[in-house]
């Protein structure tokens, strides 16, 4: 396996605010109200679990070292939360997402039609466009996409939105340890959920970018943007799309224990309040944002939303799943 350390180049955009990033706590949603028959979960037994890697690619993200810890038994969604499932949550609660309240979200430039009105580009990541009206139900800010993308991962959802949904569903966001344990599928110290073989144009186990990022996507995997949540083969635990497709919010902050020992106080201060996402997305490419790996990590503000960020839940075994 070829391993090279790389500079921190991310395909993501962050919502900028004059206020430090924070998490909204004012969710007026019922607790544990979802119909459990509408979801599919895998149950994982208590065991030793691995987190991190001894072969980091983006060293500044503190992907390593490899650590082993105990994990309690839990259940986990076999697929990322879909638009259809999120729609049932909104219909039941009247919840409004951060993107809906703020009035805009980030849309990848290739997802906009050629005749789309001019949009504001993000300075350091110009492939992201600020699109007024873009939200989970109107991916591109115009037509309603809830029906056409009902089986795709819900996007334009912030960490705040994911936590509100989790409250309603009776679950929670996974810890980074739980997420990596689930992604490994019983294979142990591997780079991907299927093992160590790198994806290429002849081996397409997940939904990532093929071609030259960010201007040409050959879509050899059959998807120019998100794929349905149940696409591609499952890992050893029966979980699909643990890498690629959409980034997934987890419960913990981006700053982890290894980072506190290796980064300066100024760097740690700048990262304070940043949330953690795992798994990479359909925009990741080995030449640019090589983060469609189990140990990879990225940071964003808890209110940031885009067309490549979603989530899945875990459920404590002392609750009925």
Residue pairs with C-beta under 8 A, 6 or more apart in sequence:
1 55
1 191
1 196
1 198
3 55
3 57
4 57
5 56
5 57
5 58
5 59
6 57
6 58
6 59
6 290
7 58
7 60
8 58
8 60
8 61
9 288
9 289
10 125
10 289
10 291
10 298
11 125
11 127
11 213
11 214
11 281
11 283
11 284
11 288
11 289
11 308
12 125
12 247
12 289
12 298
12 300
12 304
12 306
12 308
13 106
13 122
13 125
13 128
13 304
13 306
14 300
14 301
14 304
15 102
15 106
15 301
15 303
15 304
15 305
17 301
17 303
20 272
20 273
21 273
21 274
21 275
21 301
21 302
21 303
22 273
22 302
23 159
23 160
23 163
23 275
23 302
24 98
24 160
24 302
24 303
27 95
27 163
27 164
27 167
28 93
29 89
29 93
29 95
29 164
29 167
29 168
30 92
30 93
30 168
31 167
31 168
31 170
32 168
32 169
32 170
32 319
33 92
33 168
33 169
33 170
34 88
34 89
34 168
34 169
34 170
35 88
36 170
36 320
36 321
38 85
38 88
39 77
39 85
39 169
40 77
40 78
40 79
41 75
41 76
41 77
41 78
41 315
41 321
42 75
42 76
42 78
42 182
42 237
42 238
42 239
43 73
43 74
43 75
43 317
43 321
44 71
44 73
44 74
44 75
44 76
44 181
44 182
44 237
45 73
46 70
46 71
46 72
46 73
47 70
47 71
47 181
48 68
48 69
48 70
48 71
49 68
49 69
49 70
49 71
49 177
49 178
49 180
49 181
50 66
50 67
50 68
50 180
50 181
50 184
50 188
50 189
51 66
51 67
51 68
51 69
51 176
51 177
51 180
51 181
51 295
52 63
52 64
52 65
52 66
52 67
52 180
52 258
52 295
53 63
53 64
53 65
53 66
53 189
53 191
53 293
53 294
53 295
54 64
54 65
54 66
55 64
55 191
56 62
56 63
56 64
56 295
57 63
57 290
57 291
57 293
57 296
58 290
58 291
58 296
58 297
61 296
61 297
61 298
62 256
62 258
62 259
62 262
62 263
62 297
63 295
63 296
63 297
64 258
64 295
65 258
66 189
69 177
71 177
71 178
71 181
72 316
72 317
73 317
74 174
74 178
74 314
74 315
74 316
74 317
75 314
75 315
75 317
75 321
76 174
76 178
76 182
76 237
76 239
76 312
76 313
76 314
76 315
77 171
77 312
77 313
77 314
78 230
78 234
78 238
78 239
78 240
79 153
79 229
79 230
79 239
79 240
79 241
79 312
80 153
80 154
80 229
80 241
80 245
80 246
80 248
80 310
80 311
80 312
81 153
81 154
81 162
81 165
81 229
81 310
81 311
81 312
81 313
82 150
82 151
82 152
82 153
82 154
82 229
83 136
83 137
83 145
83 146
83 149
83 150
83 151
83 152
83 153
83 154
83 155
84 146
84 150
84 151
85 154
86 136
86 154
86 157
86 165
87 137
87 146
87 150
89 95
89 165
89 168
89 169
90 137
92 168
93 168
95 161
95 164
95 165
95 168
97 135
97 136
97 156
97 157
97 158
97 161
97 305
98 157
98 158
98 160
98 161
98 303
98 305
99 105
99 134
99 135
99 136
99 156
99 157
99 158
99 305
100 135
100 136
102 303
103 132
103 133
104 130
104 131
104 132
104 133
104 134
104 141
105 130
105 131
105 134
105 135
105 141
105 156
105 305
105 306
105 307
106 122
106 128
106 129
106 130
106 131
106 134
106 304
106 305
106 306
106 307
107 119
107 128
107 129
107 131
107 134
107 139
107 140
107 141
107 306
107 307
108 127
108 128
108 129
108 225
108 283
108 306
108 307
108 308
109 121
109 126
109 127
109 128
109 129
109 214
110 127
110 214
110 217
110 224
110 225
111 139
111 140
111 225
111 307
112 119
112 129
112 131
112 140
113 140
116 140
119 129
119 130
119 131
120 129
120 130
121 127
121 128
121 129
121 130
122 128
122 129
122 130
127 214
128 306
131 140
131 141
132 141
133 141
133 142
134 140
134 141
134 156
134 307
135 141
135 156
135 305
136 154
136 155
136 156
136 157
136 161
137 144
137 145
137 146
138 144
138 145
139 145
139 149
139 155
139 156
139 307
149 226
151 228
151 229
151 230
152 226
152 227
152 228
152 229
153 226
153 229
153 241
153 245
153 246
153 310
154 310
155 226
155 246
155 305
155 306
155 307
155 308
155 309
155 310
156 305
156 306
156 307
156 309
157 165
157 305
157 309
157 310
157 311
158 302
158 303
158 304
158 305
159 173
159 249
159 275
159 300
159 302
159 303
159 311
160 302
160 303
161 305
162 173
162 249
162 311
163 173
165 311
165 313
166 172
166 173
166 313
169 313
170 315
170 319
171 313
171 314
171 315
172 251
172 313
172 314
172 315
172 316
173 249
173 250
173 251
173 311
173 313
173 314
174 182
174 250
174 251
174 312
174 313
174 314
175 250
175 251
175 252
176 250
176 252
176 256
176 276
176 278
176 297
178 314
179 248
179 250
179 278
179 279
180 278
180 294
180 295
182 237
182 239
182 242
182 314
183 193
183 235
183 239
183 242
183 243
183 278
183 279
183 294
184 190
184 193
184 235
184 294
185 193
185 194
185 235
185 236
185 237
185 239
185 242
186 235
186 236
186 237
187 193
187 195
187 235
187 236
190 196
190 294
191 198
191 293
191 294
191 295
192 199
192 205
192 206
192 243
192 292
192 293
192 294
193 206
193 235
193 236
193 239
193 242
193 243
193 294
194 205
194 233
194 235
197 203
197 205
198 286
199 205
199 206
199 208
199 292
201 210
201 218
201 220
204 210
204 220
204 221
205 232
205 233
206 221
206 232
206 241
206 243
206 244
206 245
206 292
207 221
207 223
207 226
207 227
207 231
207 232
207 241
207 244
207 245
207 282
208 221
208 243
208 244
208 280
208 281
208 282
208 283
208 284
208 285
208 292
209 217
209 282
209 283
209 284
209 285
210 217
210 218
210 219
210 220
210 221
210 285
211 217
211 218
211 219
211 285
212 287
213 283
213 285
213 287
213 288
213 289
214 283
214 288
217 224
221 227
223 231
223 282
224 282
225 282
225 307
226 245
226 246
226 282
226 307
226 308
227 241
227 245
227 282
229 240
229 241
229 245
230 240
231 240
231 241
231 245
232 240
232 241
232 244
233 240
234 240
235 242
241 279
242 279
242 294
243 279
243 280
243 292
243 293
243 294
244 279
244 280
244 281
244 282
244 284
244 292
245 279
245 281
245 282
245 310
246 279
246 281
246 282
246 308
246 309
246 310
247 277
247 278
247 279
247 280
247 281
247 298
247 308
247 309
247 310
248 277
248 278
248 279
248 309
248 310
248 311
248 312
249 275
249 276
249 277
249 309
249 310
249 311
250 276
250 277
250 278
252 276
253 273
253 274
253 275
253 276
254 271
254 274
254 275
254 276
254 297
254 298
254 299
255 263
255 268
255 271
255 272
255 274
256 276
256 297
259 268
259 271
260 268
263 271
271 299
273 301
273 302
274 299
274 300
274 301
275 299
275 300
275 301
275 302
276 297
276 298
276 299
277 297
277 298
277 299
277 300
277 309
278 296
278 297
278 298
279 292
279 296
280 289
280 291
280 292
280 293
280 296
281 292
281 308
281 309
282 308
283 289
283 308
284 290
284 291
284 292
290 296
291 297
291 298
300 309
315 321
